[in-house]
């Protein structure tokens, strides 16, 4: 018997996979547009935060460097929560609470991963965080929605400092939104975290 040939069959790749990838990105964008438009129509203050905010800021320098994200993170005032809930459910989202996080699913059986997540302005996301979330006065107009201004977004990322936060900070460093002048703008502990990334972006 001759030598056996090892062959790996790749299942599910091709045009269908590429189309699914494109649709996934478009669904996030549609979710972002639909949720922010609902809040705009209701006259409710908010700011886009998280990965979509990072992508928006990165795109102001290099659109090709913007990273896709699966969910939509919005910051609102807690005092507006019932009005926010009414506005978002009015455009088809389904309110859901999971481990203390308020979110809005895209359908009754939707995934929390593919949801609109709410954070509350001026409150700590976790009790052990150094800084509370900023107030909504720290937002700027960007295309069709309100976007958290850059310094406040960086503070949130440095405060959380999870793996994905470090990745987002590296994205901003790569396009020179952040440089050696930035660490001095923050509390020493947060400035130290940023300096470490500036010194070793790949570390």
Number of C-alpha atoms within 10 A of each C-alpha: 3 4 5 6 6 5 6 6 5 7 6 8 8 9 9 10 11 11 10 11 12 11 12 16 13 12 16 20 18 12 19 20 14 16 24 24 17 18 20 16 9 14 12 16 17 27 26 26 27 23 23 23 23 26 22 20 23 23 16 12 14 13 12 9 14 21 16 14 16 16 21 26 19 25 23 21 19 15 10 13 15 10 15 23 17 15 22 23 17 12 13 15 23 19 18 17 12 8 5 7 12 16 24 26 23 20 13 12 8 14 12 16 12 20 24 25 21 22 21 22 22 16 15 17 17 12 9 10 12 16 19 18 21 20 18 20 12 16 21 15 11 15 8 10 18 21 25 28 21 19 14 16 24 23 22 23 23 23 22 18 17 11 9 13 19 18 18 24 23 20 21 23 18 16 17 12 16 19 14 12 8 15 19 13 11 15 12 11 13 21 16 15 15 29 18 12 16 20 10 10 16 8 7
